[in-house]
Amino acid sequence: MYLIQTPGGVSIQWYHSTGILVLQYITTYNASVPTRGLCGCCDGNPEDDLRLPNGTVVRELGDMMLFLQAWRVPTTDESEHMRRIGDNCTTGDCSTCLSMLYQRAFMPCHSKVPPEQFCDIMWAGDLHYKDHQCDFLAAYVAVCYTHQVCISWRRHNFCPLRCPPGKEYQPCVSTCTSRTCLNREYYEESTCSFVREECVCRSGTILHRADSPYCVTEDRCVCTDNEGNPRAPGELWNGSTRSCCLYKCLENGSVVAVDPDCSSVPTPLCEREGEYVLDVVEEGACCPKKICDCNMTICESEVPSCDIGNRLVVGYSALSCCPEYRCECDPTACPPMSAPRCRDDQFLVEVRGEKPCCYSYLCVCESCIEPIPTCSRGEILAVDINNTYSCCPHYYCVCDVSLCPESSVSCAPGLTLVQATIAGNCCPQYHCEKAEVCLFQGVTVLGPGQSLVQYLEGELCYTVHCLHHRDLESGFYAMDVSSVNCSQKCGPHQVYEPSTDPQVCCGSCKNISCTFTDENRTTDLFAAGSSWVENCTRYDCVETAVGAVILASGVVCPPFNDTECLQIGGVVQTYVDGCCKTCKEDGKTCKRVAIRTTIRKDDCRSNAPVTVYSCDGKCPSATIFNFNINSHARFCKCCRESGLQTRSITLYCSRNSTIVEYSFQEPLDCSCQWN
């Protein structure tokens, strides 16, 4: 990018790779300096067209690069923009160049400007484009525009083009001229031979002039000031920077001079004596500024006439700008005075005498340097009223016990607060001493003769009794502590329930199961809800509110005739543990029987019948009316196995022609058992 500056304050930035010109007005017009820059010096002299910004003129054609670099806009890129002759895509790497140009946005131009050819010419030997890829893409698009190929490729986050205020970037501009305030009435769009990308006025605005950077709304096209700035109807402006030349834009486009309206300039409130309002005109201002200033001629202060021995003094007050006059003493006019002799703890000072202007001498006590004593707690500071031999008072501390603070000592359980008087201290000191009590576990205090029952984990109960003599080791009264494991009194079928009375150590044992001793002196435990028969008596373990208890009821058997059973070929059998009899007619008692069968499992089977064992036969059953429960009691036994054994056999599977081992269980023996 290169720069051209004009004396009118126009800065022209030329993007040489794209052909875009950006105009900015930066200073006021200076007719003494001709337009100069990359295009030369516009003064009618071709000899100084290669003038540098510092005024030096390049004479040699070989220094052309120096001239170009001098008018280049400063950037962060410090490397020279040079092209190495002979470099192309055959000798160099153009993969980055090709990947950029083969993006979708640039494909419409490939037929006009082949990417391979452009990369070979522009990219391969140019170091600048490798570091400034946006400049390279802008150069490619500029060539495409000459072929009337429109490419919209810039984004706000990809190679954006920064436009001056009031303008916006627009790709593919085809008009040759822009709509301005001067041609807006007869403007017609004309199409140029090629398109371009350009910074154009935003929607709703037009250029003020063709050579102006301002984009304005059409209502601001009415007037133009002497500096070329647009002005709207009714707008006021100062046409001078050093004085007041106020102009106004009229509806018909006329610019007329107007007088300033200074009625709104505030007038300050001058409250100090001697002040008045003064108008001050500042440079470039149209209305005078009103300030407060002092006018000594309107001051009403009178100069007093001072007596002999006094002198006139002039002063000023913050509330007035007028001087204040007063008469002050002149010590040189006073009569001489003899100084008295002061004590060691006094010093001599001068004081006013009968005449206001003159001084006399007086002995004054020096500052008391003796420290005032610091009183302890409970003491108050007193002064010796009989001291007449010195300037300074004599202080001492007097004890007042009523001022002593209350004790902050907090005694632990078993201790009592004791007050002690310490020599040299006004307030007593407090400490804790062991009281005439028993202290159990550091927290519980018992008086002599008192007892305490305490329950601990593990169902232990402690009984603590406070004795009437001290324990020499602890300092408290001695205690008699006894413990008992309350749960040890409970049987295995019981649980311990703590006492609800705090004065009773142990609670009670509650049955959770039933104990039963048979005729052989054997004791068994039965859970609540279970039942059993012993000596033809049925026993039930029942859960109640006070625990598990045993309820007994006699077994009632139906009438049975042994002779009739034998006559019909039956067999007499007993049930309900031998209490009742029944007749088994067919004699098929429960026993282990053998069965030969072929075992099948899915698609597998045994090659030959296998002998397996099972239980078969009859077992006794009956129903007997129980008078205790007022209902029939049912007794049933089933023919079941008495012990099992695992047995394995070999099976042949037809699906996949394999042999597998199959295991099953069969009874060792069979018997009638309670169901």
Number of C-alpha atoms within 10 A of each C-alpha: 18 18 22 20 21 21 16 17 15 21 19 19 20 19 16 13 17 21 16 19 16 18 20 16 16 12 12 11 14 12 10 7 13 15 19 22 25 22 13 17 20 15 12 9 9 10 12 18 19 25 21 21 15 7 9 11 14 17 13 8 10 9 11 13 11 13 20 15 16 18 21 16 12 12 7 5 10 7 8 9 12 11 15 10 9 9 17 19 19 9 11 12 15 17 11 12 23 16 10 15 22 13 10 9 14 21 15 13 21 15 9 14 17 12 21 17 12 19 22 20 15 19 26 24 21 18 16 17 19 16 11 12 16 17 19 23 20 21 20 21 26 22 19 23 23 14 15 17 20 23 20 13 16 17 10 8 6 9 15 12 17 12 16 17 12 17 20 15 17 17 17 17 17 19 16 13 14 18 20 21 24 14 15 14 9 7 13 12 11 11 12 13 12 19 22 25 22 21 20 20 24 17 11 9 20 24 26 26 21 15 10 16 20 22 24 22 18 16 14 20 22 20 23 18 15 10 10 12 15 22 23 20 18 11 13 18 15 18 16 12 10 11 14 18 17 16 19 22 23 17 13 9 15 12 21 11 14 12 12 15 9 11 8 7 11 10 14 13 11 14 11 16 18 19 20 17 16 15 13 11 13 13 11 14 16 17 18 14 17 16 16 17 15 18 14 14 8 12 15 11 11 10 14 11 12 14 11 10 16 18 14 15 14 10 9 11 11 8 9 15 17 22 16 14 16 15 16 15 19 14 13 11 12 14 9 10 10 7 13 9 11 13 12 10 14 16 14 16 12 13 12 12 11 9 10 12 17 20 18 17 15 17 16 15 16 13 11 11 7 10 7 13 11 12 14 15 15 18 20 14 14 12 12 10 9 8 11 9 7 12 16 15 16 15 16 14 16 15 17 13 13 10 13 15 11 10 12 8 12 12 14 13 15 21 18 14 15 14 11 10 11 10 8 6 13 19 22 17 13 16 15 15 14 19 17 19 26 30 23 19 7 10 9 12 19 20 17 18 12 15 16 17 18 14 16 9 6 9 16 17 22 17 18 19 21 23 19 16 14 17 13 9 8 11 15 19 22 21 24 10 14 11 14 14 13 20 20 13 14 15 13 13 16 19 18 18 15 19 14 10 10 12 12 13 20 24 16 14 20 17 20 20 22 23 18 14 10 10 9 6 8 8 11 10 13 19 16 19 12 13 15 14 16 16 13 17 14 18 18 20 23 18 17 11 7 10 16 23 17 17 12 15 15 15 22 18 18 12 8 13 11 14 10 11 16 14 9 12 13 17 17 17 14 13 18 24 11 11 15 18 19 21 20 20 15 12 13 12 18 20 17 20 15 12 10 11 12 12 18 14 11 8 11 20 20 18 12 11 12 14 12 17 16 17 21 19 18 18 20 21 14 17 14 15 15 17 13 12 9 8 11 13 14 12 14 15 17 19 21 22 20 14 11 13 9 10 11 10 13 15 20 18 17 12 9 9 8 10 14 12 9 16 10 11 14 16 18 15 17 22 20 20 15 15 9
